[in-house]
Every structure is written in C-alpha cells, then in structure tokens.
C-alpha cells in the first residue's frame, strides 16, 4: 500500500484534511443535513461553505505539523484517536466536551470492557490502523530546509486567505447557523476532543487537592439531640443512570417498582433534576454547596463537602462503593470499595450486583456506637451492558438486548433490559428499608436519588454525558425518594405529611447538601434554609 511516487507535504495535508472531514465526521454532517433541510435551493451552498471552512482550517493546522520526524507520529495518533471518537459519536450519539473527557479518564476496567465491541474494532482498523499504515508507507518528499520553509509559509498563507475569504463571504450564513446550533461544535472531530482535552488538562492543573478549604466547621447537632434515646443512622443511596420516567412510582406504565410501590411511608419526589449528565460531575456537585450554576471541578475539589460538614457535626461517615469511586467526595471519610469483591453469589467477572452494598450492613448497623451517615454508591443501570446489572431472576421484561452495540438492538429489547435494572434497584432499596426497619433500636432513614439519567435511543442518542445545555430530559430527570422509621420521625421531628405535600415541586440536586443537614437537624451557617426540603417540615 504505497504511492507510486513520493508526495509533497502540502498535497498530503490537503488530502488528509479532506479525509478527516469526509470520513470521520458522519455525525456532524448528519446534524447539518437535518438543520439545513428547510433551506431549499440555498442548502447546497451552505453545506459547501461549511466544507470549505473546515477544509481550510484543518489544512492550516496540519500544515503546522507537517515536518520530518513529527508529522507521521502525530498523524498516526490522530488517526487512532479520531477513529475511536468517531465510533462513539456514531454509535451512541454522544457529544465531546471537557466533561466527556473526564468521564473517559475516570472510567475503570469493568466499564471499558463493556464498551469493547466488534464494531469498535472495525472502526479502529479501517479508520485508524489502515490509514496509519498507508501514511507510513507513503514517502514524503521534503525540499531543502530553506525552500521547504518558504513553500510552507506560502502554503499556509494561501490556506489562510482561503479561510478568511470563506469566513468573509459566508459569515451571514455560518454565524447564524453555529450561533443557533451550538451543539455542532461538539461534533467536529478531531477539534472537539482536542479542545476538550485541553480544557480538561487546564482545569486539572488548577486543582490542588493538598489545599482543601474547610467548610462548615461550625456544624453542630441541635440541642434537641440531647433528648434522643437511640442512635441515628441516615443511609444515602446514590443511584446510577436511573431515569425517572421508567419508575412506576412516577407513572411509568410498567410495574418496575412492585416493592417500593407498596412500601408504607415512602415519599417519592417526581420532578427532580440532576446537576450534570455524568457521574464525574453530578456526584461531586450534589455533595458540594456550590449548586449547578457555580459548580466546577476545581472549585468543588478545593473545598470540603457535605460529608466533611457531617463529620464536623460529630457523625461517623462511611462510603460503600460498587461503582467507579466517589470522585473525590469521600477523600476524608472511611471508604469501602466493593466493586471488585469475589462473592460467588453476588459477583461475576463483569463486577458485582448492587446487593453487595447490603452485605455486612446488618452487622454494621448492629454495632453502631455513634450517630452515622452511610453512603451506598450503586452500579445501578449503568450502560451499555444493561443486561449485566441484575441477577437472572430479575429478568422479568423480555427479550433483552445482550450486546453493547445498542444500535443493533430492537428498541423494545433495549428498554426491556433497562427496565430490568430498575426492577432490581427496586429490590435493593426495598431490602435496605427492610433491613433498617429490622433494627428498631435505631432511628433510621433512607434518601435515594440517581446521579443522572440515560438516553435509550431517542433521537438516535444513547447513554449519557451530553453537554447539559443540549442534553435531553431523559439524561437530567432523575428519580428520588425518602423513607423514615417511626423513631426517626419522632425524635428528629420529621413531618412526613408536610414533605409529601412538597413531593411534586421541582427540586434539583442543589437541594441535597442543605436537605441532608436539615434531615439530621444540623445547625451551621453553610445550610441554606431556602434549599432545605425539611425547612418548615419539622414538628
């Protein structure tokens, strides 16, 4: 696979720029086709303008690296990365931003294994490996240094003029197009992931975990705690990828909540929205006091969070994890990683079922010597291998999709597999409530909410992690619920009727920080009564 004669670098960069735009950007051109469908006879011209704009821009960028000993190694890496990014965008309808890069960096081996498919291998081969081999077998005919420099400057100048001319003559069309369809920026490879990676590295460089500002050091239990006759435990369950509209508690036509639906005293909140569309954002955001509007990874990472405030107030705090970790939230509290356990009944090669979070919990509850908060971080409904998230006996809705290539599955099979994960979450939460109820010597409570939702093929979009501004409702609308033992309601003065009257109000994960403090009757200046669901709901 060689050219019959050597290629000049300027011809090669132009050919490769053309290939990147035409072969690696199918999702972008698909969106462009839909957006420009109503332009009539003007549509072809807008598409040509867009193509020329990116052809000249790509050629300008490639021309800057087209030097001996640099061009081929860099382009080889670019081919492989762009092939993989193109696959994920085409297969799952995702967009690439800094938060998506963060998701990739924080993905563990179990999640990575679920994403490996035959189709992904074909993309890597056809758009990654083969172009790389072709490039290395193609001789590049460089001129003498001074002549090459002169020709390169001339080529870059000509490209710059074409780029400037395209912008000048098409500004009216393209400025309006991209201003009104900002999602297009996240679909252009390789600039989308290169820019996103740059932003991610920049944000990471500003983080300094060694310098964590204290928060809520004034936190204290209220004076009413002195009269409590029992130890108190609040179990906070952080769900994974569960979408609210697939919970029967929220009106879903399928009975995905056969046990929770019969649970006396359960308060279901039907209109709750997440802080982000990925675990790496939602989890640290919901435990911070920043709120979605002011949240950033660097800001959250440089200050203490809800768990630290609870610790300041005198609670024993434990995080039990069956996911990819706590994203830094539990850095200063006790942590148990259960995702890699080898329990033959609850675990397999692909990880552990969420019942693992309850293993040993009965003993921990029986041995409590201090008021406690326990966080259970679920694997939940994490895709794309939904069928691996529940034991076989919970496969009630059939047939199910048994591949990570979700686009190959009939829509109903994909929904069946996902609904089985919700059915299993119903079981885990009901078992937890039963366990807490069995410990009548404790004041116990449970709060559950998912970190974010999930797309199941609507508008050819799968999984999660889209930029929040463009993410569909399914990725942001999350399930949430609370349960309190009789002793908890009595000794902490929780008015459940008052809470139930608020269950249909629009809440967000911004409320979690302040509401947990309210549920535990913790007094501190950092609790905002306006964001506390329990404010005004105390006997």
GUKE-530880 format. One record per residue: residue in three letters; x, y, z of N, C-alpha, C in turn. Coordinates in steps of 0.2 Angstrom, whole numbers, plus 5000, padded with zeros to 4 digits. Layout:
# residues N
ALAXYZXYZXYZ
...
***
This chain:
# residues 539
UNK500449945000500050005000500450065000
UNK500750084994501250144994501050184988
UNK501150244988501050284982501550274977
UNK501450284970501950264965502450314965
UNK502350374968502950424969502850464975
UNK503350484978503350524984502850584983
UNK502550604989502050654989502350714993
UNK502250774990502450834993502050845000
UNK502250875005501950885011501250925010
UNK501250975006500751015006500150985002
UNK500250934998499750894994499450844999
UNK499950815003499750765008499250795014
UNK499450855016499050885021498350905019
UNK498350925012497650935009497250875009
UNK497550825006497250755006496950735012
UNK497350735017497150715024496650755027
UNK496650825026496150865029495450845026
UNK495550835019494850815016494650745019
UNK495050705020494850635023494550645030
UNK494850685034494650695041493950725041
UNK493750775036493150805036492650755033
UNK492850715028492350675024492250605028
UNK492750575031492650515033492550505041
UNK492750555044492750545052492250595055
UNK491850625051491350675054490650665052
UNK490450595051489750575049489250605054
UNK489350605061488850635065488750715064
UNK489250745062489250815061488850835054
UNK488950795049488650805043487950785043
UNK487750735047487050715048486650765052
UNK486950795057486650855060486550915055
UNK487050925051487050985046486450965041
UNK486450905039485850895035485250905037
UNK485150885044484450905047484350975048
UNK484851015050484751085052484651125045
UNK484951105040484851145034484351115029
UNK483951065031483451035027482951085024
UNK482851145028482251185026482551245022
UNK483151245020483451305017483351305009
UNK483051255006482851254999483451254995
UNK483451294990484051294985484651324988
UNK484651354994485151384997485551335001
UNK485251275002485551225006486251205004
UNK486351184997486951154995487551214996
UNK487351274995487851324996488151325003
UNK487651325008487851325015488251265016
UNK488151205014488551145015489251155012
UNK489251185006489951195003490351245007
UNK490051295009490351345013490651315019
UNK490251275023490451245029491051195027
UNK491051155022491551115020492251155019
UNK492151205015492751245013493051275020
UNK492651295024492851325030493251275034
UNK493051215035493451165039493951135035
UNK493951135029494451105025495051155025
UNK494951215025495551265025495751265032
UNK495351265037495551265044495951205046
UNK495751145044496151085045496751085042
UNK496751105035497451105032497951155035
UNK497651215038498151255041498451225047
UNK498051185051498351155057498751095055
UNK498651055050499051005048499751035045
UNK499651085042500251115039500751145044
UNK500551155050500951175055501351125058
UNK501151055057501551005060501850955055
UNK501750975048502050935043502750945042
UNK503150925047503850925047504150855048
UNK504750845045505050775046505150755053
UNK505050695055505050665062504550685066
UNK504050725064503550755068502850735065
UNK502750745058502150735055501850665056
UNK502250615054501950545054501750515061
UNK502150525066501950505073501350545075
UNK501350605074500750645077500150625073
UNK500150615066499550595062499350525064
UNK499850485065499650415067499250415074
UNK499450455079499050455085498350495083
UNK498350545079497750575077497250525074
UNK497550485069497050435066496750395071
UNK497150365076496850315080496350345085
UNK496550405088496050435092495450465089
UNK495550485083494950515079494450455077
UNK494750395075494350345074493950315079
UNK494250315085493850295091493350345093
UNK493450415093493050465095492450465090
UNK492650455083492050445078491650385079
UNK491950335082491450275083490950295089
UNK491250315094490750335100490250385098
UNK490450435094489950485092489450455087
UNK489650405083489150375078488750325081
UNK489050285086488650235089488150255094
UNK488350305098487950325104487650395104
UNK487850425099487550495098487850545103
UNK488450535106488750575111489050635108
UNK489150685112489550745110490150755115
UNK490650785112491350785116491450855119
UNK491450855125491750915129492150895134
UNK492350945138492850935144492650875149
UNK491950885150491650835155491650765152
UNK491650755145491650685142492350665143
UNK492850705142493550685143493650665150
UNK493350695155493450675162493150615163
UNK492550595160492250535160492750475158
UNK493050495152493450445149494050425154
UNK494350485156494950475161494750435167
UNK494150445170493950415176493650345175
UNK493550325169493250255168493750195170
UNK493450145173493850095176493850035171
UNK494149985172494249925168493649895166
UNK493149885171492549855170492149885165
UNK492049955166491649995161491949995154
UNK492649995154493049995147492849925144
UNK492849875148492749805145492049805141
UNK491549835145490849835142490849875135
UNK491249925134491249965128491649935122
UNK491949885123492349855118491949805114
UNK491849825107491449785103491749775096
UNK491449735092491749715086491749775081
UNK491249815082491149875078491649925079
UNK491849935086492349975088493049955085
UNK493149885085493749865082493749875075
UNK493249875071493249885064493349965063
UNK493150005067493250075066494050095067
UNK494250055072494950065074495450045068
UNK495149985065495549955059495550005053
UNK494950015051494850045045494950125045
UNK494850155050494950225051495550245055
UNK495850195058496450215062497050175060
UNK497050115060497650075058497850075051
UNK497350065046497550065039497750135037
UNK497450185039497750255036498450265039
UNK498550245045499250245048499750205044
UNK499550145043500050105039500150135032
UNK499650165029499650195022500150255023
UNK500050295028500450355029501150335030
UNK501350285034502050265035502350235029
UNK501950215024502250185018502250235012
UNK502050295014502050345009502650395010
UNK503150395005503650435006503450515005
UNK503750555009503550625009504150655006
UNK504150695001504650724998504750795000
UNK505150805005505350875008505850905004
UNK505850965003506351005000506951025004
UNK507451055002507951085006507651135011
UNK507951135017507651175023507351245021
UNK507751285018507551355016506951355011
UNK507051305006506551305001505851275004
UNK505951225008505351195012505051255016
UNK505451285020505151345024504751395020
UNK505051415014504751465010504151435007
UNK504151375005503551345002502951335007
UNK503251315013502751305019502351375021
UNK502751425021502451495023501951515017
UNK502151505011501751515005501051475006
UNK501151415007500551375008500151395013
UNK500451405019500051425025499651495023
UNK500051535020499751605018499151595014
UNK499251555009498651535004498051505007
UNK498251465012497651425016497351475020
UNK497751525023497451575027496951625024
UNK497151635017496751685013496151645011
UNK496151585010495551545008495051545014
UNK495351535020494951535026494651595027
UNK495051655027494751715028494251735023
UNK494351715017493851735011493251695013
UNK493251635015492651595016492251625022
UNK492651645027492351675033491951735031
UNK492351775027492051845024491451835020
UNK491451795015490851785011490351745014
UNK490451705019489951655021489751675028
UNK490051735031489851745038489151755040
UNK488751785036488051785037487751725038
UNK487851675034487551605034487851565040
UNK488551565040488851515045488751545053
UNK488851615053488751645060488151625063
UNK487551635059486951615061486851545063
UNK487151505058487051435059487351405065
UNK487951425067488351405073488051435079
UNK487851495078487551535084486951495087
UNK486551475082485851445084485951375085
UNK486451345083486551275084487251255087
UNK487351275093487951275097488251205098
UNK487751155097487951085098488451065093
UNK488451095087488851075081489651075083
UNK489851125087490551125089490751065093
UNK490351035096490550975100490550905095
UNK490350915089490350865084490850855079
UNK491250915079491850915074492450885076
UNK492650825073493250795075493750815070
UNK494450815072494650805079494650865084
UNK494450925081494550985085494150985092
UNK493550945092493150935098493550905103
UNK493850845102494150815108494850845110
UNK495150875105495750915106495650975110
UNK495151015109494951075113494751045120
UNK494350995120494050975126494650945131
UNK495050915128495650885132496050945135
UNK496150995130496551055133496251085139
UNK495551095138495151125144495251085150
UNK495151015149495150975155495850975158
UNK496350975154497050975157497151045161
UNK496851095158496951165161496551165168
UNK495951135168495551135174495951095179
UNK496251035177496550995182497151025185
UNK497551065180498151105183497951155188
UNK497351175188497151225193496951195200
UNK496851135200496651095206497251085210
UNK497151095217497751075221497451035227
UNK497350975227497050935232497350945239
UNK497950965239498350975245498051035249
UNK497751075245497451135248496751135248
UNK496451115253495651105254495451155259
UNK495051195257494751245262494251215266
UNK494251235273493751205277493051235276
UNK492551195277491851215276491451185282
UNK491051235284490551215290490851185296
UNK491451215298491751195304491351215310
UNK490851255309490451275315489851225316
UNK489851175312489251125312489151095318
UNK488551095321488451065327487751035327
UNK487650975330486950945331486550995335
UNK485951005334485451055338485451025345
UNK485151065349485051055356484650995357
UNK484150985353483650935353483950865353
UNK484550855350484950795350485050765357
UNK485150805362485250785369484750745372
UNK484150745369483550705372483450645368
UNK483850625363483750565359483950505363
UNK483450455362483550395366483950335362
UNK484050355356484350305351484850335347
UNK485350285345485750315340485450325333
UNK485650365329485350385322485850365317
UNK485550335311485850325305485450345299
UNK485850385295485550405288485850375283
UNK485550335279485850295273485650335267
UNK486150365264486150405257486350355252
UNK485850345247485950295241486050345235
UNK486650335232486750375226486650325220
UNK486150335217485950285211486450305205
UNK486350265200486750275194486350265188
UNK486350315184486050315177485250295177
UNK484950305182484250285183483850355180
UNK483350345176482950395173482250395177
UNK482050455178481450455182480850425179
UNK480750435172480150415169480150345168
UNK480650305170480550225170480450205177
UNK480250245181480050225188479250225188
UNK478950165190478250165191477950215196
UNK478450225201478250275206478050345202
UNK478350355197478250425193477750415187
UNK477350365187476850355182477050315176
UNK477650275176477850235171477350175171
UNK477150155165476550105164476750035166
UNK477450025166477649955168477749965176
UNK477649905179477749905186478449885188
UNK478949935187479649925189479749935196
UNK479249955200479349965207478849925211
UNK478849865210478249825214478349825221
UNK478949835224479049835231479049905234
UNK479349945231479350015233478650045233
UNK478250025228477650055227477150035233
UNK477349975237476949955242477249975249
UNK477850015249478150025255477850085259
UNK477550075265477250125268477750175271
UNK477550245270477950295272478450325267
UNK478450285261478950315256478750375253
UNK479150425253478950485249479350495243
UNK479050495237479350495231479350565228
UNK479850585226479950655223479950645215
UNK479450675211479450655204479750705200
UNK479950765202480250815197480850845200
UNK481350795200482050815202482550815196
UNK482950855196483450865190484150865193
UNK484550835189485250825191485750885190
UNK486250885193486750945192487150935185
UNK487250875183487650855177487350795174
UNK487650775168487450715165487950665165
UNK488350665170488850615170489050605178
UNK489250545180489450535187490050585189
UNK490550595185491050635187490950705188
UNK490350735186490050795188489550795193
UNK489050755192488450755197488650735204
UNK489050685205489250665212489650725216
UNK490150745213490450805217490050865218
UNK489650875212489150935213488650925218
UNK488350875218487750865223488050865230
UNK488650845231488950845238489250915240
UNK489250955235489551025237488951075238
UNK489151135241488651185242488651235237
UNK488951225231489051265226488451275221
UNK488051225220487551225216487751215208
UNK487351195204487551185197487751245194
UNK487451305195487651365192488451385193
UNK488651375199489351395201489851335202
UNK489551275200490051215201490551215195
UNK491151195198491651175193492151125197
UNK492451085193492851035197493351065201
UNK493651115199494251145203493951175209
UNK493351215209493051245214492851195220
UNK492551135217492251085222492851045225
UNK493351035221493950995224494351035229
UNK494351105229494751145233494351165240
UNK493851135241493451145247493151085250
UNK493051085256492651025259491951025257
UNK491650965258490950955255490450925261
UNK489950905259489450885264489650835269
UNK490050785267490250735271490750765276
UNK491150815275491550845279491150885285
UNK490650915282490250955287489950905292
UNK489650855289489350805294489850775299
UNK490450765297491050745301491150805307
UNK491150865304491250915309490750915315
UNK490150895312489550895317489550835322
UNK490050795321490050735325489750665323
UNK489650665316489350605314489950555311
UNK489850495312490350445309490150435302
UNK490550445297490350445290490750385286
UNK490350345282490650295278490350295271
UNK490850285266490650275259490750205257
UNK490250175255490250105252490150105244
UNK490650085240490650095233490550035229
UNK490150035224490049975219490150005212
UNK490450065212490450105206491250115204
UNK491350175201492050195200492350245205
UNK492150235211492450285216491950345217
UNK492150385222491750435225491950505221
UNK492350505216492550565213492850615218
UNK493250595223493550635227493150665233
UNK492450645233492050665238492150635245
UNK492350575245492450535251493250535253
UNK493650585251494350585252494550585259
UNK494050615264494250625271493850585276
UNK493450535273493050485277493250415275
UNK492950375279493050295278492750275272
UNK493150235268492950215261493050135261
UNK492450105258492550035256492350025249
UNK492849995245492749985238492549905237
UNK491849895235491549835235491549805228
UNK491749855223491649835216492049775213
UNK492549765217493049705214493049645219
UNK492449645223492449585228492349525224
UNK492449465227492449395224491849355227
UNK491349385229490749345232490449305227
UNK490449245227490149195221489449205220
UNK489049235225488349245224488149315222
UNK488649355223488449425221488949455216
UNK489449425214489949455209490049405204
UNK490249435198490549395192491049425189
UNK491349405183491849435180491749505178
UNK491149525177490949595175490849635181
UNK490949615187490849655193490349625197
UNK490149665202489649645207488949675206
UNK488449645208487749665208487749715215
UNK487249755215487149805220486949775227
UNK486749715227486649685233487249685237
UNK487849685234488449685238488549745243
UNK488149795241488149855246487849845252
UNK487449795252487049775258487449715262
UNK487849685259488249635263488649665269
UNK488549635274488849655280488549715283
UNK488049745280487749805283487349795289
UNK487049735290486649715296487149725302
UNK487749695301488249695307488449765308
UNK488549805303488749875304488249915308
UNK487649905306487049935310487049915317
UNK487149845318487049825325487649845329
UNK488149865326488749885330488849955331
UNK488349995328488450065329488550095336
UNK489050135337489150165343489150245343
UNK489050265337489050335336488450355330
UNK488150405331487750435325488050435319
UNK487750405314488150395307487750415301
UNK488150425296487950435289488250385285
UNK487950335281488250285277488050305270
UNK488450315265488350325258488450255254
UNK487950235250487950175246487950205239
UNK488550195235488550215228488450155224
UNK487850155220487650095216488050095209
UNK488050035207488150025199487550035195
UNK486950025198486350045196486150025189
UNK486050065184485850055177486350075172
UNK487050065174487550095170487550055164
UNK487550085158487650055152488350055149
UNK488450025143487850005138487649935140
UNK488049895144487849825145487349815151
UNK486749845150486249845155486049775157
UNK486049725153485949655155486349625160
UNK486949655161487449635166487349665173
UNK486849705174486749745180486249715185
UNK485949655183485549625188485549545187
UNK485449515193485449445193484849415188
UNK484949355186484549325181483749325183
UNK483649315190482949315192482549375191
UNK482949435190482649495189482449515182
UNK482649465177482449475170481749465169
UNK481349505171480649505170480349525163
UNK480649575161480449605154480949575149
UNK480649535144481049505139480749515132
UNK481149505127481849485127482249545128
UNK482849535130483349595131483849605126
UNK484149665126484749675122485349645125
UNK485749605122486349575125486949595122
UNK487049655120487649675116487749755118
UNK488349775118488549845119488449885113
UNK488249855107488149895101487449905101
UNK487249955105486449965106486049985100
UNK486450005095486050025089485849965085
UNK486149905087485949845083485249815086
UNK485149835093484549805096483949835094
UNK483349795094482749825093482549875099
UNK482249935098482149975104481849945110
UNK481349905109481049875114481449825118
UNK481949795115482449745119482849795123
UNK483049845121483549895124483149915131
UNK482549935130482049965135481949905140
UNK481849845138481749785142482349785147
UNK482949785144483549775148483649825153
UNK483449885151483549945156483049945161
UNK482449925159481849915164482049865170
UNK482349815168482549765172483049785178
UNK483449835175483949865180483549905185
UNK483049945183482649975188482249935193
UNK482049875190481649825194482149805200
UNK482749795198483249765203483449825208
UNK483449885206483549945210483049945215
UNK482449935213481849925217481949875223
UNK482149815221482349765226482849785231
UNK483449815228483949835233483749885238
UNK483349935235483149995240482549965245
UNK482149915243481649885247482049845252
UNK482549805250482949765255483249815260
UNK483549865258483849915263483349945268
UNK482749965265482249985270482049935275
UNK481949865273481849815277482349805282
UNK482949815280483549805285483549855290
UNK483449915288483349975293482749965298
UNK482249945295481649935299481749885304
UNK482149825302482349775307482749795313
UNK483049855312483449875318483049935321
UNK482549915325482149955328482449995334
UNK483049975336483450005341483750075338
UNK483750085332484050145329483550185326
UNK483650255326483250305322483550295315
UNK483250275310483550265303483150295298
UNK483450315293483150355287483550335281
UNK483250335275483550325268483350385264
UNK483850405260483750455255484050425249
UNK483650425243483950395237483850445231
UNK484350455227484250495221484850475216
UNK484650475210485150455205485650505203
UNK486250495201486650545199486450575192
UNK486250545188485950575181485550525178
UNK485250535172484850495169485150455163
UNK484850435158485050395152484650405146
UNK484950405140484650405134484650335131
UNK484050315129483950245126483750245119
UNK484050285115483950285108483550335105
UNK483250375110482850435107483250485103
UNK483050495097483350545093484050515091
UNK484150455091484750415090485350435095
UNK485150445101485550465106485550405112
UNK486150385114486150335119486650355124
UNK486550315130487050335136486850405139
UNK487450435141487350495144487950535143
UNK488050595147488650635146488650695141
UNK488050705138488050765134488150825137
UNK488350875134488350945137487650965140
UNK487650985146487050995149486551045145
UNK486751095142486351135138485951105132
UNK486251045130485951015124485750945126
UNK485850925132485650855134484850845134
UNK484650795132483850785133483650775140
UNK483050785141482750775148482850715151
UNK482950655147483050595150483650585153
UNK484150625151484850625155484850675161
UNK484350715162484350755168483850745173
UNK483250715171482650705175482850635179
UNK482950645186483150585190482650565195
UNK482650505197482150485202482450495209
UNK482050515214482250525221481750505226
UNK481950485232481450465237481750465244
UNK481250465249481450465256481050415260
UNK481350385265480950345270481250355277
UNK480850355282481050375289480650325293
UNK481050295298480750255303480350295308
UNK479950255312479550295316479950335321
UNK480450305324480850335329481250395326
UNK481450395320481750445316481250505316
UNK480650495314480150545313480050575320
UNK480050535325479850565331480350605334
UNK480950575335481550605338481850665335
UNK481850665328482050715324481550765321
UNK480950755323480350795322480150805315
UNK480250755311480050755304479350755302
UNK479050805299478350805297478250775290
UNK478150705290478150675283477550705279
UNK477050725282476450745278476650815275
UNK477050855278477250915275477750905270
UNK478250855270478650835265478250805259
UNK477750765260477350735255477050785251
UNK476850845254476450895251476950935246
UNK477550925247478050955243478350915237
UNK478150855237478450805233478450815225
UNK477950855223477850875216478150935214
UNK478450975219478851035217479451025213
UNK479751065209480351055205480951065210
UNK481351005211481951005215482550995211
UNK483151005213483750985210484250955215
UNK484750935212485250905216485650965221
UNK485451025219485751085223485451075230
UNK484851045231484551045237484850985242
UNK485250945239485450885243485850905249
UNK486350945248486850975253486450995259
UNK485951045258485651085263485051035266
UNK484750995262484250955265484550895269
UNK485050865268485350815272485550845279
UNK485750905279485950945285485250955289
UNK484750975285484050985288483750925291
UNK483850865287483550805289483950775296
UNK484550795297484950775303484950835308
UNK484550885307484450945312485150965314
UNK485550985309486251005310486251085309
UNK486551115314486551195313487251215311
UNK487251255306487851285303487651335298
UNK488151385298488051445293488051425286
UNK488251365284488351345277487651315275
UNK487151305279486551275277486151335275
UNK485851325269485351375266484651355267
UNK484251385271483651365273483151365266
UNK483351405262482951415256483051345251
UNK483551315252483651255248483551185252
UNK483351195258483251135263482551115262
UNK482451055260481751025259481451025266
UNK481751015271481451005278481351065281
UNK481551125278481351185282480651195282
UNK480351205288479651215289479251145289
UNK479651095289479351025289479550985296
UNK479651025301479850995307479251005312
UNK479150955316478650955321478951005327
***
